[in-house]
Amino acid sequence: MKPYTEDDVQSALEAILAGAGVREAASHWGIPRSILYNRRHGAQSHSDALNWQMRLSLNQETELTQFVLNQATLGLPLTHFELRSFAGRMTTS
C-alpha cells in the first residue's frame, strides 16, 4: 500500500461528504477504510492527537526553522548545542 498524506485523508473525507462511498474513497486515495471511518466519527489525526506532547508550538517550530535556514543562507550554520539553546529560550518566553 502506498503512503498517504493528511491531504489525501481530507480529500477522501470531502468525497465521502459529497456522496462517495467509504470503500470507494479508501480505494481511490489508498487509505485504510478504518482510518476514514474513525476520522468521520471524530477521531483526530495522529499528529493532532499528540500535539500536546510537543515542546514547541507549530508557530514556534516554523519560526525556528526559518531562523535556521536564514543562518545557513548567511553561511552561519548552527551547532546542535546552539539550536537546542535557541529552542529552549523560545519555550521559556
Rosetta constraint file for C-alpha pairs under 8 A:
AtomPair CA 1 CA 30 HARMONIC 6.86 0.50
AtomPair CA 2 CA 30 HARMONIC 6.61 0.50
AtomPair CA 3 CA 30 HARMONIC 7.63 0.50
AtomPair CA 4 CA 8 HARMONIC 6.03 0.50
AtomPair CA 4 CA 9 HARMONIC 7.47 0.50
AtomPair CA 4 CA 29 HARMONIC 7.44 0.50
AtomPair CA 4 CA 30 HARMONIC 6.65 0.50
AtomPair CA 4 CA 31 HARMONIC 6.52 0.50
AtomPair CA 5 CA 9 HARMONIC 6.54 0.50
AtomPair CA 6 CA 10 HARMONIC 6.21 0.50
AtomPair CA 6 CA 45 HARMONIC 7.89 0.50
AtomPair CA 7 CA 11 HARMONIC 6.09 0.50
AtomPair CA 8 CA 12 HARMONIC 6.12 0.50
AtomPair CA 8 CA 29 HARMONIC 6.13 0.50
AtomPair CA 8 CA 31 HARMONIC 7.89 0.50
AtomPair CA 9 CA 13 HARMONIC 6.14 0.50
AtomPair CA 9 CA 29 HARMONIC 7.60 0.50
AtomPair CA 9 CA 31 HARMONIC 7.11 0.50
AtomPair CA 9 CA 36 HARMONIC 7.19 0.50
AtomPair CA 10 CA 14 HARMONIC 6.14 0.50
AtomPair CA 11 CA 15 HARMONIC 6.21 0.50
AtomPair CA 12 CA 16 HARMONIC 6.26 0.50
AtomPair CA 12 CA 25 HARMONIC 5.29 0.50
AtomPair CA 12 CA 26 HARMONIC 6.93 0.50
AtomPair CA 12 CA 29 HARMONIC 6.54 0.50
AtomPair CA 12 CA 36 HARMONIC 7.72 0.50
AtomPair CA 13 CA 17 HARMONIC 6.27 0.50
AtomPair CA 13 CA 25 HARMONIC 7.76 0.50
AtomPair CA 13 CA 36 HARMONIC 6.93 0.50
AtomPair CA 13 CA 40 HARMONIC 7.23 0.50
AtomPair CA 14 CA 18 HARMONIC 6.20 0.50
AtomPair CA 15 CA 19 HARMONIC 6.43 0.50
AtomPair CA 15 CA 20 HARMONIC 5.49 0.50
AtomPair CA 15 CA 25 HARMONIC 6.76 0.50
AtomPair CA 16 CA 20 HARMONIC 4.51 0.50
AtomPair CA 16 CA 21 HARMONIC 5.82 0.50
AtomPair CA 16 CA 22 HARMONIC 6.21 0.50
AtomPair CA 16 CA 25 HARMONIC 6.76 0.50
AtomPair CA 20 CA 24 HARMONIC 6.59 0.50
AtomPair CA 20 CA 25 HARMONIC 6.51 0.50
AtomPair CA 21 CA 25 HARMONIC 6.17 0.50
AtomPair CA 22 CA 26 HARMONIC 5.95 0.50
AtomPair CA 22 CA 33 HARMONIC 6.62 0.50
AtomPair CA 22 CA 36 HARMONIC 7.07 0.50
AtomPair CA 22 CA 37 HARMONIC 7.51 0.50
AtomPair CA 23 CA 27 HARMONIC 6.12 0.50
AtomPair CA 23 CA 33 HARMONIC 6.39 0.50
AtomPair CA 24 CA 28 HARMONIC 6.09 0.50
AtomPair CA 25 CA 29 HARMONIC 6.12 0.50
AtomPair CA 25 CA 31 HARMONIC 7.92 0.50
AtomPair CA 26 CA 30 HARMONIC 5.53 0.50
AtomPair CA 26 CA 31 HARMONIC 4.75 0.50
AtomPair CA 26 CA 32 HARMONIC 5.89 0.50
AtomPair CA 26 CA 33 HARMONIC 5.47 0.50
AtomPair CA 26 CA 36 HARMONIC 7.21 0.50
AtomPair CA 27 CA 31 HARMONIC 6.70 0.50
AtomPair CA 27 CA 32 HARMONIC 7.96 0.50
AtomPair CA 31 CA 35 HARMONIC 6.96 0.50
AtomPair CA 31 CA 36 HARMONIC 7.32 0.50
AtomPair CA 32 CA 36 HARMONIC 6.86 0.50
AtomPair CA 33 CA 37 HARMONIC 6.02 0.50
AtomPair CA 34 CA 38 HARMONIC 6.00 0.50
AtomPair CA 35 CA 39 HARMONIC 6.06 0.50
AtomPair CA 36 CA 40 HARMONIC 6.00 0.50
AtomPair CA 37 CA 41 HARMONIC 6.41 0.50
AtomPair CA 38 CA 42 HARMONIC 6.52 0.50
AtomPair CA 38 CA 43 HARMONIC 5.33 0.50
AtomPair CA 39 CA 43 HARMONIC 4.59 0.50
AtomPair CA 39 CA 44 HARMONIC 6.41 0.50
AtomPair CA 39 CA 45 HARMONIC 7.57 0.50
AtomPair CA 44 CA 48 HARMONIC 6.00 0.50
AtomPair CA 44 CA 49 HARMONIC 5.70 0.50
AtomPair CA 45 CA 49 HARMONIC 6.08 0.50
AtomPair CA 46 CA 50 HARMONIC 6.34 0.50
AtomPair CA 47 CA 51 HARMONIC 5.96 0.50
AtomPair CA 50 CA 54 HARMONIC 7.34 0.50
AtomPair CA 55 CA 91 HARMONIC 7.15 0.50
AtomPair CA 56 CA 60 HARMONIC 5.62 0.50
AtomPair CA 56 CA 61 HARMONIC 5.86 0.50
AtomPair CA 56 CA 87 HARMONIC 7.86 0.50
AtomPair CA 56 CA 90 HARMONIC 7.91 0.50
AtomPair CA 56 CA 91 HARMONIC 6.56 0.50
AtomPair CA 57 CA 61 HARMONIC 6.10 0.50
AtomPair CA 58 CA 62 HARMONIC 6.14 0.50
AtomPair CA 59 CA 63 HARMONIC 6.15 0.50
AtomPair CA 60 CA 64 HARMONIC 6.04 0.50
AtomPair CA 60 CA 90 HARMONIC 7.22 0.50
AtomPair CA 61 CA 65 HARMONIC 6.10 0.50
AtomPair CA 62 CA 66 HARMONIC 6.20 0.50
AtomPair CA 63 CA 67 HARMONIC 6.20 0.50
AtomPair CA 64 CA 68 HARMONIC 6.21 0.50
AtomPair CA 64 CA 87 HARMONIC 7.13 0.50
AtomPair CA 65 CA 69 HARMONIC 6.20 0.50
AtomPair CA 66 CA 70 HARMONIC 6.05 0.50
AtomPair CA 67 CA 71 HARMONIC 6.16 0.50
AtomPair CA 68 CA 72 HARMONIC 6.20 0.50
AtomPair CA 68 CA 77 HARMONIC 7.13 0.50
AtomPair CA 68 CA 78 HARMONIC 7.01 0.50
AtomPair CA 69 CA 73 HARMONIC 6.14 0.50
AtomPair CA 70 CA 74 HARMONIC 6.33 0.50
AtomPair CA 71 CA 75 HARMONIC 6.39 0.50
AtomPair CA 71 CA 76 HARMONIC 5.00 0.50
AtomPair CA 71 CA 77 HARMONIC 5.60 0.50
AtomPair CA 71 CA 78 HARMONIC 7.25 0.50
AtomPair CA 72 CA 76 HARMONIC 5.21 0.50
AtomPair CA 72 CA 77 HARMONIC 4.60 0.50
AtomPair CA 72 CA 78 HARMONIC 7.66 0.50
AtomPair CA 78 CA 82 HARMONIC 5.80 0.50
AtomPair CA 78 CA 83 HARMONIC 6.06 0.50
AtomPair CA 79 CA 83 HARMONIC 6.22 0.50
AtomPair CA 80 CA 84 HARMONIC 6.19 0.50
AtomPair CA 81 CA 85 HARMONIC 6.05 0.50
AtomPair CA 82 CA 86 HARMONIC 6.06 0.50
AtomPair CA 83 CA 87 HARMONIC 6.12 0.50
AtomPair CA 84 CA 88 HARMONIC 5.97 0.50
AtomPair CA 85 CA 89 HARMONIC 6.29 0.50
AtomPair CA 86 CA 90 HARMONIC 6.40 0.50
AtomPair CA 87 CA 91 HARMONIC 6.56 0.50
AtomPair CA 88 CA 92 HARMONIC 6.59 0.50
AtomPair CA 89 CA 93 HARMONIC 6.42 0.50
